[in-house]
């Protein structure tokens, strides 16, 4: 007798706001609901009344066929930004395998349908020694999702003889007139002596703001404000502990955008509210 609904795929409006359409599901038999999701459909979820939302299926990224990988890359626009601090942020052109991996991870995290969205590599390079790709996935409305894809397990994969694997580490939505505002924490990850992997070294905060940005102010948990040069909106990086929020400022000191700082272990990707 429980009310069960399909939630999504997400709809991104022209201003970047996200909404989650819901469709009632009929039980195919008592206590059983069946939902068919065609290939290429945006991420879909199911919610029973009073229960948390759950994703449909287990496919993530990196499982594409050759045709699906070609569809991801086809029409993807090239990178259009440069790094802001050359000593710590180095622009580069990603190898083809990494490009496919990053586009795939970003498409999954955006929740949008492959065939109905467009992909742009906003920036590619290395931030404090860690490979990073910024991928913009644009909905038919013109609103976009920016996904940061970072190879945070490179050292672990190298130790086990494997290749790199980009992980979506932060996501935000935005409209064409506002530009993105995104910040996230990362630390290098190394193999542990007893097995597994763990973070090592200091905390870094990566920053991406609107293109009119010239500087950012990062506020840490104790209320201290730390200035960061960020010409062109970055990407940029600062080494800070307990960063919580960021303001992106233009040349006149006006606030262009604000963003919370995504923790390193946060679940990344657009998702509907946990409960109705």
C-alpha positions as CSV (number, residue, x, y, z in Angstrom):
1,X,0.0,0.0,0.0
2,X,3.0,2.3,0.1
3,X,3.1,5.3,-2.2
4,X,6.2,4.8,-4.4
5,X,7.4,7.3,-7.0
6,X,10.1,7.7,-9.6
7,X,12.2,10.8,-8.9
8,X,14.0,12.5,-11.8
9,X,15.9,12.6,-14.0
10,X,16.8,16.1,-12.8
11,X,15.7,19.2,-14.8
12,X,18.1,22.2,-14.9
13,X,16.4,25.5,-15.6
14,X,18.1,28.3,-17.5
15,X,19.2,30.0,-14.3
16,X,20.9,26.8,-13.1
17,X,18.2,25.8,-10.5
18,X,17.5,22.1,-10.3
19,X,14.1,20.4,-9.9
20,X,13.2,16.8,-9.6
21,X,9.9,15.7,-11.3
22,X,8.1,12.8,-9.7
23,X,6.0,10.1,-11.3
24,X,3.8,7.6,-9.3
25,X,4.6,4.0,-9.9
26,X,2.1,1.2,-9.8
27,X,3.0,-2.0,-8.1
28,X,3.4,-4.8,-10.7
29,X,2.4,-7.2,-7.8
30,X,1.8,-6.6,-4.1
31,X,5.0,-5.2,-2.7
32,X,6.9,-5.1,-6.0
33,X,7.4,-2.1,-8.3
34,X,9.2,-2.3,-11.6
35,X,10.9,0.6,-13.4
36,X,12.6,0.3,-16.7
37,X,15.3,2.9,-17.4
38,X,16.4,3.0,-21.1
39,X,20.2,3.3,-21.8
40,X,21.4,6.9,-21.8
41,X,18.7,8.2,-19.5
42,X,19.7,10.7,-16.8
43,X,20.1,9.3,-13.3
44,X,16.8,8.2,-11.9
45,X,15.8,7.5,-8.3
46,X,12.9,5.9,-6.5
47,X,11.3,7.0,-3.2
48,X,8.8,5.2,-1.0
49,X,6.6,7.4,1.2
50,X,8.6,8.2,4.3
51,X,11.7,6.5,3.1
52,X,15.1,7.8,1.8
53,X,15.5,8.2,-1.9
54,X,17.5,5.4,-3.6
55,X,19.2,5.4,-7.1
56,X,17.9,3.0,-9.7
57,X,20.5,0.6,-11.0
58,X,24.2,0.4,-10.1
59,X,25.9,1.7,-13.3
60,X,28.2,4.6,-12.5
61,X,30.9,5.8,-14.9
62,X,33.6,4.0,-16.9
63,X,31.2,1.2,-18.1
64,X,30.6,2.8,-21.6
65,X,30.7,0.8,-24.8
66,X,32.9,2.2,-27.5
67,X,29.9,3.9,-29.1
68,X,28.8,5.4,-25.8
69,X,32.3,6.8,-25.2
70,X,32.3,8.3,-28.7
71,X,29.0,9.9,-28.0
72,X,30.4,11.5,-24.8
73,X,33.4,13.0,-26.7
74,X,31.5,14.0,-29.9
75,X,30.9,17.7,-29.9
76,X,32.7,18.3,-26.5
77,X,34.1,21.8,-26.6
78,X,37.8,22.3,-25.7
79,X,39.1,23.9,-22.5
80,X,38.8,27.7,-22.3
81,X,40.5,28.7,-19.0
82,X,44.0,29.0,-17.8
83,X,45.3,28.4,-14.3
84,X,45.7,31.3,-11.9
85,X,48.9,30.4,-10.0
86,X,51.4,28.8,-12.4
87,X,53.6,27.3,-9.6
88,X,50.7,25.3,-8.3
89,X,48.1,25.2,-11.1
90,X,49.4,23.9,-14.5
91,X,47.2,23.8,-17.6
92,X,47.6,20.9,-20.0
93,X,45.8,18.8,-22.6
94,X,44.4,15.6,-21.2
95,X,45.2,12.3,-22.9
96,X,42.2,10.8,-24.8
97,X,41.6,8.0,-22.2
98,X,41.5,10.5,-19.4
99,X,39.2,12.8,-21.4
100,X,36.7,10.0,-21.9
101,X,36.9,9.1,-18.2
102,X,36.4,12.6,-17.0
103,X,33.5,13.3,-19.4
104,X,31.9,10.1,-18.2
105,X,32.3,10.9,-14.5
106,X,30.9,14.4,-15.0
107,X,28.0,13.2,-17.1
108,X,27.1,10.7,-14.3
109,X,27.4,13.3,-11.6
110,X,25.3,15.8,-13.5
111,X,22.4,13.4,-13.7
112,X,21.6,14.6,-17.2
113,X,20.8,12.5,-20.3
114,X,23.8,12.1,-22.6
115,X,21.9,12.8,-25.8
116,X,20.1,15.8,-24.5
117,X,23.1,17.6,-23.0
118,X,26.3,19.1,-24.1
119,X,29.7,18.8,-22.6
120,X,32.6,21.3,-22.4
121,X,36.0,20.8,-20.9
122,X,36.2,24.0,-19.0
123,X,39.8,23.4,-17.8
124,X,42.3,20.6,-17.6
125,X,45.7,20.3,-15.8
126,X,47.3,19.6,-12.5
127,X,46.6,21.3,-9.1
128,X,49.3,20.7,-6.5
129,X,50.4,17.6,-8.3
130,X,46.9,16.1,-8.7
131,X,45.3,15.8,-12.1
132,X,42.1,17.8,-12.4
133,X,39.5,18.2,-15.1
134,X,36.6,20.7,-14.9
135,X,33.7,19.6,-17.0
136,X,30.6,21.7,-17.8
137,X,27.5,19.7,-18.7
138,X,24.8,22.0,-20.2
139,X,21.1,21.1,-20.2
140,X,18.8,22.0,-23.1
141,X,17.6,25.1,-21.1
142,X,21.1,26.6,-21.1
143,X,21.6,26.0,-17.4
144,X,24.7,24.0,-16.6
145,X,26.3,21.6,-14.1
146,X,30.0,22.0,-13.3
147,X,31.7,18.9,-12.1
148,X,35.3,18.7,-10.8
149,X,36.9,15.4,-11.6
150,X,40.1,14.7,-9.8
151,X,42.5,11.7,-9.8
152,X,42.8,11.5,-6.1
153,X,43.8,7.9,-6.1
154,X,46.7,8.1,-8.6
155,X,49.4,7.0,-6.1
156,X,47.2,4.1,-4.9
157,X,46.5,2.9,-8.4
158,X,50.1,3.2,-9.5
159,X,51.2,1.1,-6.5
160,X,48.8,-1.6,-7.6
161,X,49.8,-1.5,-11.2
162,X,46.6,0.2,-12.4
163,X,46.0,3.4,-14.3
164,X,44.4,6.7,-13.2
165,X,40.8,6.9,-12.4
166,X,39.1,10.3,-12.2
167,X,36.5,10.8,-9.4
168,X,33.9,13.5,-9.3
169,X,34.8,15.5,-6.2
170,X,32.5,18.5,-6.3
171,X,29.4,19.7,-8.2
172,X,27.4,22.9,-8.6
173,X,24.8,24.3,-11.0
174,X,24.8,27.7,-12.6
175,X,23.2,29.9,-15.3
176,X,25.0,31.5,-18.3
177,X,24.9,34.9,-16.7
178,X,26.2,34.0,-13.3
179,X,29.1,31.6,-13.9
180,X,30.1,28.7,-11.6
181,X,31.1,29.0,-7.9
182,X,32.7,25.8,-6.6
183,X,35.2,25.0,-3.8
184,X,36.3,21.6,-2.4
185,X,38.9,20.1,-0.1
186,X,41.4,17.5,-1.3
187,X,44.4,15.7,0.1
188,X,46.8,13.4,-1.5
189,X,45.9,9.7,-1.1
190,X,48.6,7.1,-0.5
191,X,48.6,3.3,0.1
192,X,48.6,2.3,3.8
193,X,51.1,-0.2,5.3
194,X,48.3,-2.5,6.4
195,X,46.3,-2.3,3.2
196,X,43.8,0.2,1.9
197,X,44.5,3.8,1.3
198,X,44.3,7.0,3.3
199,X,44.9,10.8,2.9
200,X,48.4,12.2,3.6
201,X,49.8,15.7,3.8
202,X,48.0,19.0,4.3
203,X,44.5,20.0,3.3
204,X,44.1,21.9,0.0
205,X,41.1,23.9,-1.1
206,X,40.6,24.2,-4.8
207,X,38.5,27.1,-6.1
208,X,36.6,27.9,-9.3
209,X,34.6,31.1,-9.6
210,X,32.9,33.3,-12.3
211,X,35.3,34.6,-14.9
212,X,35.1,38.2,-13.7
213,X,36.6,37.0,-10.4
214,X,40.0,38.4,-9.4
215,X,40.2,37.2,-5.8
216,X,38.5,35.0,-3.3
217,X,38.0,35.0,0.5
218,X,38.1,31.6,2.2
219,X,36.5,31.5,5.6
220,X,37.7,28.7,8.0
221,X,35.9,27.1,10.9
222,X,37.2,29.6,13.4
223,X,35.9,32.6,11.4
224,X,39.2,33.6,10.0
225,X,39.1,35.0,6.4
226,X,42.0,34.1,4.1
227,X,42.5,36.1,0.8
228,X,43.4,34.1,-2.3
229,X,44.4,35.6,-5.7
230,X,42.1,34.1,-8.3
231,X,42.3,36.0,-11.7
232,X,39.9,34.9,-14.3
233,X,38.0,32.7,-11.7
234,X,40.8,30.2,-11.5
235,X,41.1,27.4,-10.9
236,X,43.2,28.3,-7.9
237,X,44.3,26.5,-4.7
238,X,45.1,27.4,-1.1
239,X,46.5,25.2,1.6
240,X,44.1,25.7,4.6
241,X,42.6,23.5,7.3
242,X,38.8,23.5,8.0
243,X,37.8,25.7,5.1
244,X,34.0,26.2,5.2
245,X,32.9,28.9,2.7
246,X,34.2,31.1,-0.1
247,X,33.3,34.5,-1.5
248,X,34.4,35.3,-5.1
249,X,35.2,39.0,-5.7
250,X,35.5,41.2,-8.7
251,X,38.1,44.0,-9.3
252,X,35.9,46.4,-7.3
253,X,35.7,44.1,-4.3
254,X,32.0,43.2,-5.0
255,X,30.8,39.7,-4.2
256,X,30.1,37.9,-7.5
257,X,29.2,34.5,-5.9
258,X,29.5,32.5,-2.7
259,X,30.0,28.8,-2.2
260,X,30.2,26.3,0.7
261,X,33.3,24.1,0.6
262,X,32.7,20.5,-0.3
263,X,34.4,18.1,2.2
264,X,36.7,15.5,0.8
265,X,34.5,12.5,1.7
266,X,31.2,14.1,0.6
267,X,28.8,12.1,-1.7
268,X,29.1,14.0,-5.0
269,X,26.6,14.2,-7.8
270,X,23.2,15.9,-8.1
271,X,20.6,14.0,-6.0
272,X,17.1,14.8,-5.0
273,X,16.3,15.7,-1.4
274,X,16.9,12.8,0.9
275,X,13.3,12.7,2.0
276,X,10.1,14.1,0.6
